[in-house]
Amino acid sequence: MAKFIVITFFTLFVIFTSYFVNVSSSESHGTKSPPTWAKTEPHHGGHERKTVLQFYFHDVMTGESPTVALIAQPIGGNNSAMSFGSLFMADDPLTVSPDPNSYLVGRAQGLYGAASQKGVNLIMGLNYGFVDGIYNGSSVVIFGRNSVTNRVREFPVVGGTGVFRMARGYAVAETYFINHTSRNAIVGYNVTIFHL
């Protein structure tokens, strides 16, 4: 009888402990399912995951609250902001829709510079840090050539942190809106990431 009571007590202890650990874990890590702007699924037999993110990038160069700052310009020659050799620092919001006031999912922070002597081609290195759901605190790094005059461009994903540790993949960017006078732009991103 005593053995039965000990086994029953131990079993109940394990069940309740497991329940409270799971509740605590889900509360500390936010929602267990991906947000609506993202989809994650197993890849290569479950050894890694594939995540597809869809968001909008808001690059504001002029106006009351610019998200981009010109930090260096070449000496002499053409002094236009986008001339060869110009370097910019960016802190661009990432949202779920093209509306700048829609739900914020993260920020793209880093550098880009005018890398072509002819045409407008940028070399860009940005950290896309996310603040929503299970991706909160995680980031991906995109580094590559951005031919901004093309409506659709593709960039490599070269790394990541948090949920996206060991990330690799690609981003397809499509210009949703651009004002050629102010150089303000909204770009839709569809990012496919393979990660642990």
PyMOL commands that set and color helices and strands:
alter all, ss='L'
color gray80, all
select helices_A, chain A and resi 2-28+133-135+162-164
alter helices_A, ss='H'
color red, helices_A
select strands_A, chain A and resi 38-43+48-59+68-72+87-95+104-114+122-130+139-146+152-161+168-178+185-195
alter strands_A, ss='S'
color yellow, strands_A
deselect
rebuild
show_as cartoon
